[in-house]
Amino acid sequence: MSELITAELVDLDLSAETKDAAARALAERMVAAGRVTDLAGFLADVAAREAQMPTGLDGGIGIPHCRSTHVTEPTLAFGRSAAGIDFGAPDGPADLIFLIAAPAGGDADHLSILSTLARQLMDETFTGALRSATEAERTAALIRGDEAPGEPALEQTEAEPEPAAETADMATAAPAPPAEPSAAPADQPTPAPFRIVAVTSCPTGIAHTYMAAESLEQAGKAAGVEVAVETQGSAGFQRLDPQLIADADGVIFAHDVEVRDKERFAGKPTVDVGVKAGIGRAADLIAEVRRKAALGEVSAPARAAAPMDKDAEPGDGFATRLRKWLMTGVSYMVPFVAAGGLLIALAFAIGGYTINKAPSVADHFLWTESTSWAALLFQIGTVAFGFLVPVLAGFIAYGMADRPGLVPGFVGGAIALTVNAGFLGGLIAGLLAGAVVMAIQRVRIPAPLRGIMPVVVIPLLSSVVVGFLMFLVVGKPIAALQKGLTDWLSGLTGANAVILGALLGLMMCFDLGGPLNKVAYAFAVGGLANPNAGSLKVMAAVMAAGMVPPLAMALATTVRGRLFTKAERENGKAAWVLGASFITEGAIPFAAADPLRVIPSAMAGGAVTGALSMAFGCTLRAPHGGIFVVPLIGQPLLYLLAIAAGTGVSTALVILLKGLRKRPDTRPADSPAPDGAGVTVAA
């Protein structure tokens, strides 16, 4: 196996100005070393990881990293930037950049090496040595651990022993001060230290996971607190000893993905934060746990905080929490939507709209007939689509009540399908299941029985209650409402359809992938479960409007680049692809920088596109795909015209609004001034 890093993978004079350019420069070294097979594919994986959460850390460190199928072996490249590069750290640009590449099936040994590096980054001696290194070979040796950061300093100390000897003589000559009397009797036992158990995890489990663990352990030593950390990383995780958890006085969760087996820590003072807080605010977290322990604050005895409540603020109201619960269900439902919906759409494209009448491929399949393959795609897609409502309901309940909510949520969602309550029934079933489980968890249970509560008692009781309510109380009224809504959509024509299209367009563009956007999208996807002319028009309008914001921002940065910062012009290049792929979030960087001008412009264009799509009678059976599913769209040319019209409106408005704002020219002296600055290709 090759060394994790060699001198060829070190750049002590990294000249890149942006994080994308830095990743490319370091990745090119990996390609030259034969560690990465596809530069573009690997950089796309790095960018996808970066989009989940910025990888900049306090102390001038950037650690872009990912697991990728384009990596042949675990590899690390290092770059040192004199000017600094913005990786999103709160304290400013990073001058030490580590690009960590792990293969998709990376072995645990190499991932352990990566975790060791992450822990080293918390050592100021180590980072100081990297900042002062002058040779690539020595830098690589420092990172590998072949050379200790303090070795040069140790050699100098050995050459000048006199001060140490003088100090020893002084220590011998000086009389020792008398020991102060102890405040406690000699036979009184020393009080046990405060004990904390912690769990750290991040989406890829390579760097942040272990850096947070190291930071918590160091802060614990400084505070005289015993801290034991369970790192739930890519190499798997070793569970903390149950006795260690039982003896702990408090718990810290520093994570950005679900903590596995979270119920082990229930009933103790708990602090629940993101993984970066575990790195940057470790001392504060330890102090917060001790404060909660002193006040007697503990988590619920039967469960820890629900996943979507982990970032909740004390002042969050019911509406905020409800939004988070609903978005939990929608986010887990979307992959089923994409897989099932696209398969069904492809089946119709290959086999025609009568393919839904084909017999089961388990009984009749001819390898040489395209209709058999179309029937196979349709029937697989139908099975995947059949999970939409149960998954929606199950994970709404999961967002409210954690894992105990899954069983009654899925049961309630399945019953919603049985009684024809559809998408609305799934929403109600999920909320009911979560509420029932939360109510059961409030009941005080004797300690010996708590172990069987989440496995036996809660699933049993909650399923019975939710099933009763869905079959006999709320199911039929919701089914009637669902049928009425479906019939209304089917009958929409003329002005009513145009108004609905404009409203959906406004919702899709208001928060650019946020809750309102997801509500509109979920409304459209729900109609695909039982498609008709009205629901197919709604799906088309929603996808068209969702493509407008990123496309408009990309076009605006192209035609009037001087109105945008250099970073925005770079984002504009990516926004072309994101918009064409129906990823509305591609406009978020622009909205975050200038919301009062970007969001109204995007909403205006989205409303125009949604209204035109409805007016043109465009239909869509695929729930995702952007321009790549245009062949599956009814009235495709008019559909593209609607998107172009909305994009033009948004572009014109954002340029107009930004042009009215008087702002100094903040471009660098060597930056091109004319309007096409946005199309300059970065190195």
Order of alpha helices (4+ residues) and beta strands (2+ residues): beta-alpha-alpha-beta-beta-beta-beta-beta-alpha-alpha-alpha-alpha-alpha-beta-alpha-beta-alpha-beta-beta-alpha-alpha-alpha-alpha-alpha-alpha-alpha-alpha-alpha-alpha-alpha-alpha-alpha-alpha-alpha-beta-beta-alpha
